[in-house]
Amino acid sequence: MDVDTTRGCRLGRMTQEEVLSQEALRHPLSSSFLSTEQKISAALEQAQCAGALSETIDTTDVATTLVAIVQGGYVLARALQDPQQMDKALRGALALLESIEGRYHHGDRTILHHVFSWRDGFPLYIRAATDSPKSRP
């Protein structure tokens, strides 16, 4: 399923003052962002346990960074009406992850296999920590 990144993120578009000032509207929005961060952090922790990521890395900080990169990609794609902006943001995020990763001691799966599900060499979605790692094509 292709996503039109030039429309922005459905959740990100809701972060307007009118929404944020009303707890009934803000709570589900913040819960969704926090849930995404927690899933990414759990996947990163799984990668640490597997030896694919240094134990000195703060997985919560990295998870927050990844969410911020994706949201920023949406903002740039929308503001410039250029889907390549999201592609650049995702490539940058992947490069950052690759730069901090370690390697398994037995095998060649990397941190990226823990965090993302893959199709045709591109990340499809953030893998839940309970999903089994699949190899990247």
HELIX and SHEET records of a PDB file:
HELIX    1   1 THR A    5  ARG A    7  5                                   3    
HELIX    2   2 GLY A   12  MET A   14  5                                   3    
HELIX    3   3 GLU A   17  LEU A   20  1                                   4    
HELIX    4   4 GLU A   23  CYS A   49  1                                  27    
HELIX    5   5 THR A   59  LEU A   80  1                                  22    
HELIX    6   6 GLN A   84  ILE A  100  1                                  17    
HELIX    7   7 ILE A  111  VAL A  115  1                                   5    
SHEET    1   A 2 PHE A 116  ARG A 119  0                                        
SHEET    2   A 2 PHE A 122  ILE A 126 -1                                        
END                                                                             
